[in-house]
Amino acid sequence: MSTQTDTPCTVVRREDLVPVCPHCNTELPEIYARKPKGPFGIGRGFVFFCPHCRKVMGFGAQWYPFPG
């Protein structure tokens, strides 16, 4: 069992790495995002998905560009 600490997590910006889709294992130099449509998605943030296999990778309430 892990214990919770007060030490904050450090975010490290890495421009030399390309993320990989967790579904098809293809490198992702870009990720697609769109506003969901339909009865459960009207006006509710964004859905992020792989441009290769089109499987959903996550949801977000708002889109914020990466700082810097």
N, C-alpha and C positions, 0 to 999 in steps of 0.2 A: 504494500500500500504506500502511495506517495504522500509526502507531506507538503503543505502549501507554504510558500515562503513569501517574504515581502520584496524580494529582489525582482525588479522589472525585467521583462524580456527585451533583448536587444534586437533591433531590426537592422540588418546589414544589406545595403543595396549592392547587387551583383549584376553588372551589365554583361559579364562574360558568360553567364549561364542562360540557357533557354529552357523554359518550363516544358514538361512532358504531360500529355493528356493521360489521366489515370485510367481511361477506358481503352484507348487504342495504342497507347505508348508512342504516339507521334510527337515530335518536337513542335512546340507552339510559338512561332515568332509573333503570332497575333492570336487573340481570342475574340470570338464574336459575342456581342451583347445586343439584346433587344428587349423592348417592353412586352411582357406577356399579354396575350389577348384571350378573351373568353370569360366566363362567369367568375372564375377564381383569380384572374390576373388583371382585371381592368384597373389601371392607375396604380399598380403596385410594384414600383421599382423596376429591377432588371433581372433577366435570366442570362447567365453566361454559359456559353457552350463551345465545343470544339468545332473548328471549321472543317475538319476532316471527317469525323464520324458523326458529328452533330449531336452527340450526347451531352446532356446538361452537366455542368461542372459546379454550378452553385447559383445562388440568388443573392441579390443585394438590394437594400432599400433605396440607395442613391448611388450615382456614379461620381467618383472623385478621381481626377487624374492623379497619377503618382507624383508626389512633390519633387521639385528640383530638376 
